[in-house]
């Protein structure tokens, strides 16, 4: 009799014991079975133990999707360490901030997937790992493991940045991630016969939970890619029997645009495709309808965030909706809409979305003040998002209390960008806003109040762009920077950001 899994790696170990030769990962030029991936995990587990990695230690992975990153996540689970994934395409300054915040025992780099992680590793003095395809730093003696019982409770840290610009580490629990793995697999009726297209970064909760953990739970295979390319995705749909396609709305926007550019009429070849899903950003109805028209299937939607492992709400499988509702709460999750005083609002009224349940984070890593800011009496988490509950119990997300910008499915926090802009000697203060595009994406726009109200010269603009390039990932960098003599302000001294959206910006 198989015992219920209580740790993430149990999902893999069960598959390894039952079907060791079954293919799990399909890469562009080769495949890996559970047994082959298991050998990689064994190698890393031995290396972690040899380096004195303890339960509650953090192991940071500067990574893009690849088998080595999957093996590292599962090896960390085996030894009780917390894997902390960060996107390798982050800027050097961001990576250094994550290292400082995570206090990791070791830092790994997926050095053979692309140049980004390799260059970060070279900068930080990484040496080859025992597993080919990875490099790592030397053991950091000063790192301090977290004590029990938290050490046993947590499986990973997902980093998200607050409006102050300082990275926050969301603690993801084994229990929450395992619960969502089952819920997600059941919501899609995943089986070992399925293959999911896996281009969503596994350094984010979408990739870690919806893609990796759910597939391990069901024994479904992954067609793994380090980045999204429309031509490759469509070839995989046509040739690799991909049955599940998931990603942010921007992925589907790019997919449709590519089909139009290539003159493809009607439905693209996708003989095994039976489930498509989008999340991680708001969904516009025109995009939803366009995807459904192209593929002849409902585009499922959900609502989740790093602080709640996976998704808290999902549209039921096969349900055709005429709106962009995010569905109903999943098993183990509760959702309520409240007013400014925390009082629950009647159905249909707009207010802040609060969540609680199995998937809720234990807190932010070593940041009790930030945790206290979002936690409410009764175990509720205040999301900062605005929503309402429809007559059928489905959640409709209608806006954000926070000023977060969604760019290509990634979160951009204005405060983080403003902190960088404000470092420039010619900038007195700055304000960053998001302008909605036709495809539902948002353009990052920056407005700067210059010292003395003087315009920025070419040299100033160049040094400002260099500063942004050094400290921010490409998707966080403003599309334009508009210099103003003075930013519009309220009488209380706050920037009127809504007024900035009406101002002309450079083309």
Buried (B, 14 or more C-beta within 10 A) or exposed (E): EEEEBEBBBBBBBBBBEEBEEBBBBBBEEEEBBBEBBBEBBBBBBBBBBEBEBBBBBBBBBBBBBBBBBBBBBBBBBBBBBBBBBBBBBBBBEBBBBBBEBBBBBBBBBBBEBBEBBBBBBEEBEBEEBEBEBBBBBEEBEEBEBBEEEBBBBBBBBBBBBBBEBBBBBBBBBBBBBBBBBBBBBBBBEBEBEBBBBBBBBBBBBBBBBBBBBBBBBBBBBBBBBBEBBBEBBBBBBBEBBBBBBBBBBBBBBBBBEBBEEEEBEEEBEBEBBBBBBBBBBBBBEEBBEBBBEBBEBBBBBBBBBBBBBBBBBBBEBEBEBEEBBBBBBBEBBBBBBBEEEBEEBEEEEBBBBBBBBBBBBBBBBBBEEBBEEBBEEEEBBBBBBBBBBBEEEBBBBEEBBBBBBBBBBBBBBBBBBBBBBEEBEBBBBBBBBBBBEEBBBBBBBBBBBBEEEEEBEEEBBEBBEEBBEEBBBEBBBBBBBBBBEEBBBEEEEEBEBEBBEEEEBEE
